[in-house]
Amino acid sequence: MGVMIVNTTEPRLLQPLDGSPSDIETYQRVGGYQAWQKCVQGMTPESIVNEL
């Protein structure tokens, strides 16, 4: 299989990390899991679907 090169103009949203990208504390420090916490701590299944 060959190499596929893609030229795209779609924006990419990247947030710089202060630490290792595989470190859970680093991920949480930049807001990782906030949406998940919001869902499990107070949203109904219907409100989750509506949010999407």
Phi, psi and omega per residue, in radians:
M1 nan 2.371 -3.112
G2 -1.476 3.124 3.122
V3 -1.584 2.302 3.109
M4 -1.759 2.182 3.101
I5 -1.847 2.221 -3.103
V6 -2.014 2.225 3.057
N7 -1.865 2.018 -3.078
T8 -2.301 2.655 3.081
T9 -1.913 0.159 3.126
E10 -1.187 2.390 3.113
P11 -1.214 2.539 3.056
R12 -2.053 2.255 -3.139
L13 -1.746 1.973 3.131
L14 -2.171 2.416 3.111
Q15 -1.997 2.214 -3.135
P16 -1.130 2.468 3.118
L17 -1.858 2.482 3.030
D18 -1.767 1.354 -3.104
G19 2.502 -2.954 -3.106
S20 -1.342 2.342 3.125
P21 -1.152 -0.294 3.121
S22 -1.629 0.031 -3.127
D23 -1.582 2.109 -3.049
I24 -1.085 -0.652 3.132
E25 -1.137 -0.664 3.083
T26 -1.093 -0.789 -3.140
Y27 -1.077 -0.757 -3.136
Q28 -1.196 -0.593 -3.140
R29 -1.083 -0.523 3.139
V30 -1.720 0.276 3.034
G31 1.773 0.106 3.122
G32 -1.070 2.446 3.114
Y33 1.317 0.066 3.137
Q34 -1.110 -0.725 3.131
A35 -1.148 -0.707 3.122
W36 -1.094 -0.787 3.125
Q37 -1.070 -0.713 3.114
K38 -1.052 -0.731 -3.123
C39 -1.154 -0.842 -3.045
V40 -1.392 -0.324 -3.090
Q41 -1.689 -0.042 -3.134
G42 -3.113 0.137 -3.128
M43 -1.892 2.536 3.041
T44 -1.464 2.801 3.079
P45 -0.958 -0.668 3.136
E46 -1.145 -0.709 -3.138
S47 -1.207 -0.536 3.070
I48 -1.137 -0.808 3.118
V49 -1.073 -0.748 3.137
N50 -1.124 -0.582 3.127
E51 -1.149 -0.618 -3.133
L52 -1.266 nan nan
